[in-house]
Amino acid sequence: MSGGGGDGMKIALLPYEGRTLKALALKFSLERELTVGIAEDLNLLACLFERVVSCPEPEFRAGRVVIMGLINHVHCLLVGGLQAIEGGNPAVWSACARGLIETFGACILISERPGSAPNYLERVSAGKLYTAAARAHPKLGKDLKRLHQIVHPASGAIYAASTPIDEEKKTAIFDFGLRSPTASDGREGIIYLGNLATLIVKQFAGLVSNRDVLSAGKVIMDRTSKV
């Protein structure tokens, strides 16, 4: 699937990206502006990845490898979240949204301390990611707490299988398996992912231009090496 963006930019999508956006647009009657905006972010992620990979230097240092990996990670989470909405899987959508927020936090921390990029090849404190994301956008901190209850085996996850009928009588309907979201819930979930993607793409645009980030750490890969 390919098409023109709002500013005349050519958008080229991978087949599964195009299929997912088309299915969501039909299922939830999405405005073209919304689907084009998400398509632009998907396209920009691919372009940023290519830009980092196609550097003239033969050696890939840890910082460059980390940025490559984070861009790919965001792509998988964004597509996975959209596919989860189409398939009626709120638990997977929540996990993807949480992962995007955490990655946004990582981008904030790396932009503040370029030399810290190699740390993401090792274990990074989730608390630091949450704090950085919430500091940059306070609303994300509250969102993380709500998502935690759904992604982890906590109250939100437990009650996801039930629909309250009468609170006073404590009655509810229990449903097993996937459930397609309502039109409003589906649209809201798609918009949320799109907004997160836009925030993160802006961060990546700065990181892929930051030589201090890309040159940080030791050499991880050498394209001149013979196998």
C-alpha positions as CSV (number, residue, x, y, z in Angstrom):
1,M,0.0,0.0,0.0
2,S,1.3,3.4,-0.9
3,G,-0.1,6.9,-1.2
4,G,0.5,10.5,-0.7
5,G,0.7,12.2,2.7
6,G,-0.9,15.5,3.6
7,D,2.3,17.4,2.7
8,G,2.8,15.5,-0.6
9,M,5.2,13.0,1.0
10,K,5.1,9.6,-0.7
11,I,4.1,6.9,1.8
12,A,5.2,3.3,1.2
13,L,3.9,0.7,3.7
14,L,4.8,-2.9,4.1
15,P,1.9,-5.2,3.0
16,Y,0.8,-6.1,6.6
17,E,0.9,-2.5,7.6
18,G,-1.4,-1.5,4.7
19,R,-3.8,-4.5,5.4
20,T,-4.1,-3.6,9.1
21,L,-4.8,0.1,8.5
22,K,-7.3,-0.7,5.8
23,A,-9.1,-3.2,8.0
24,L,-9.2,-0.7,10.9
25,A,-10.5,2.1,8.8
26,L,-13.4,0.0,7.6
27,K,-14.2,-1.5,10.9
28,F,-14.1,1.7,12.9
29,S,-15.0,4.3,10.2
30,L,-11.7,6.1,10.7
31,E,-11.1,9.5,9.2
32,R,-8.5,9.6,6.4
33,E,-6.5,12.1,8.4
34,L,-6.0,9.6,11.2
35,T,-5.0,6.7,9.0
36,V,-2.7,8.8,6.9
37,G,-1.0,10.2,10.1
38,I,-0.3,6.7,11.4
39,A,0.9,5.6,7.9
40,E,3.3,8.5,7.9
41,D,4.7,7.5,11.3
42,L,5.1,3.9,10.1
43,N,6.9,5.1,6.9
44,L,9.1,7.4,8.9
45,L,10.2,4.6,11.2
46,A,11.3,2.6,8.2
47,C,13.1,5.6,6.8
48,L,14.9,6.3,10.1
49,F,15.9,2.7,10.4
50,E,17.4,2.7,6.9
51,R,19.2,5.9,7.6
52,V,20.9,4.4,10.7
53,V,21.8,1.2,8.9
54,S,23.1,2.8,5.7
55,C,25.9,4.8,7.3
56,P,29.2,5.0,5.4
57,E,31.2,3.8,8.4
58,P,32.1,0.1,8.3
59,E,31.9,-0.2,12.1
60,F,28.7,-0.2,14.1
61,R,29.2,1.0,17.6
62,A,26.9,0.1,20.5
63,G,25.0,3.4,20.3
64,R,24.1,2.9,16.7
65,V,23.0,-0.7,17.3
66,V,20.8,0.4,20.2
67,I,19.0,3.1,18.1
68,M,18.5,0.5,15.3
69,G,17.0,-1.9,17.7
70,L,14.7,0.6,19.4
71,I,13.3,1.8,16.1
72,N,12.5,-1.7,15.1
73,H,11.0,-2.4,18.5
74,V,8.7,0.6,18.2
75,H,7.6,-0.6,14.8
76,C,6.7,-4.0,16.2
77,L,4.8,-2.5,19.1
78,L,2.9,0.0,17.0
79,V,1.8,-2.6,14.4
80,G,1.1,-5.2,17.2
81,G,-1.1,-2.7,19.0
82,L,-3.1,-1.9,15.9
83,Q,-3.5,-5.6,15.1
84,A,-4.6,-6.2,18.7
85,I,-7.4,-3.7,18.3
86,E,-8.5,-5.3,15.0
87,G,-8.5,-8.7,16.7
88,G,-10.2,-7.6,19.9
89,N,-7.3,-8.3,22.3
90,P,-7.1,-5.5,24.8
91,A,-4.4,-7.3,26.9
92,V,-2.0,-7.3,23.9
93,W,-2.9,-3.7,23.0
94,S,-2.1,-2.6,26.6
95,A,1.2,-4.4,26.5
96,C,2.1,-2.7,23.3
97,A,1.1,0.7,24.6
98,R,3.1,0.2,27.7
99,G,6.1,-0.8,25.7
100,L,5.8,2.3,23.6
101,I,5.7,4.5,26.7
102,E,8.8,2.8,28.1
103,T,10.6,3.2,24.8
104,F,9.7,6.9,24.7
105,G,11.2,7.2,28.2
106,A,14.4,5.5,26.9
107,C,14.6,8.0,24.0
108,I,14.3,10.9,26.5
109,L,17.1,9.5,28.7
110,I,19.4,8.9,25.7
111,S,18.8,12.4,24.3
112,E,19.8,13.8,27.7
113,R,22.9,11.6,28.1
114,P,24.0,10.4,24.7
115,G,26.8,8.4,26.2
116,S,24.3,6.2,28.0
117,A,22.9,4.6,24.8
118,P,25.1,1.5,25.1
119,N,23.4,0.8,28.5
120,Y,20.3,-0.4,26.6
121,L,22.2,-3.5,25.5
122,E,22.1,-4.5,29.1
123,R,19.4,-4.4,31.8
124,V,17.8,-1.0,32.2
125,S,15.6,0.0,35.2
126,A,12.0,0.1,34.3
127,G,11.5,2.7,37.0
128,K,13.9,5.1,35.2
129,L,12.0,4.7,31.9
130,Y,8.6,5.4,33.6
131,T,10.0,8.4,35.4
132,A,11.5,9.9,32.2
133,A,8.3,9.4,30.2
134,A,6.2,10.9,33.0
135,R,8.6,13.8,33.3
136,A,8.4,14.6,29.6
137,H,4.6,14.0,29.5
138,P,3.0,13.8,32.9
139,K,-0.2,12.1,31.6
140,L,1.9,9.1,30.5
141,G,2.8,8.4,34.2
142,K,-0.9,7.9,35.0
143,D,-1.4,5.8,31.8
144,L,1.4,3.5,32.9
145,K,-0.3,2.8,36.2
146,R,-3.6,1.9,34.5
147,L,-1.8,-0.3,31.9
148,H,0.1,-2.0,34.6
149,Q,-3.2,-3.3,36.0
150,I,-4.2,-4.8,32.7
151,V,-0.8,-6.1,31.4
152,H,0.2,-7.8,34.7
153,P,-1.9,-10.3,36.6
154,A,-3.6,-7.6,38.7
155,S,-7.2,-6.3,39.1
156,G,-7.5,-4.9,35.7
157,A,-6.5,-8.2,34.1
158,I,-8.8,-10.2,36.4
159,Y,-11.9,-8.0,35.8
160,A,-11.3,-7.8,32.0
161,A,-13.3,-11.0,31.6
162,S,-16.4,-9.6,33.2
163,T,-19.0,-6.9,32.4
164,P,-20.9,-5.4,35.4
165,I,-24.7,-5.6,35.2
166,D,-25.9,-4.3,38.6
167,E,-23.3,-3.0,41.0
168,E,-25.7,-3.0,44.0
169,K,-26.7,-6.6,43.4
170,K,-23.0,-7.5,42.5
171,T,-24.0,-9.2,39.3
172,A,-21.9,-9.4,36.1
173,I,-21.5,-11.3,32.9
174,F,-18.4,-13.3,32.4
175,D,-17.0,-13.7,28.8
176,F,-14.2,-15.9,27.7
177,G,-11.8,-15.0,24.9
178,L,-11.4,-12.1,22.6
179,R,-14.0,-9.4,22.3
180,S,-14.2,-6.7,19.6
181,P,-14.1,-3.2,21.1
182,T,-16.9,-0.8,20.5
183,A,-16.5,1.8,17.7
184,S,-15.6,4.5,20.2
185,D,-13.2,2.3,22.2
186,G,-11.5,1.1,19.1
187,R,-11.1,4.5,17.7
188,E,-9.8,5.8,21.0
189,G,-7.2,3.0,21.2
190,I,-6.0,3.7,17.7
191,I,-5.6,7.5,18.3
192,Y,-3.7,6.8,21.5
193,L,-1.2,4.6,19.6
194,G,-0.9,7.1,16.9
195,N,-0.1,9.9,19.4
196,L,2.5,7.8,21.1
197,A,4.1,7.0,17.7
198,T,4.3,10.6,16.8
199,L,6.0,11.5,20.1
200,I,8.5,8.7,19.6
201,V,9.3,9.4,15.9
202,K,10.1,13.0,16.9
203,Q,12.6,11.7,19.4
204,F,14.2,9.3,17.0
205,A,14.6,12.0,14.4
206,G,16.9,13.8,16.8
207,L,18.7,10.7,17.9
208,V,19.6,9.5,14.4
209,S,21.3,12.9,13.8
210,N,23.3,12.8,17.1
211,R,26.8,11.6,16.4
212,D,27.5,11.4,20.2
213,V,24.7,8.8,20.4
214,L,25.6,6.8,17.4
215,S,29.3,6.7,18.2
216,A,28.9,5.8,21.9
217,G,30.3,2.5,23.2
218,K,32.5,-0.2,21.7
219,V,32.3,-1.7,18.2
220,I,29.6,-4.3,18.1
221,M,29.5,-5.1,14.3
222,D,32.1,-4.7,11.6
223,R,30.9,-4.9,8.0
224,T,34.4,-5.3,6.6
225,S,34.9,-8.6,8.5
226,K,34.9,-11.7,6.4
227,V,32.8,-14.7,7.6
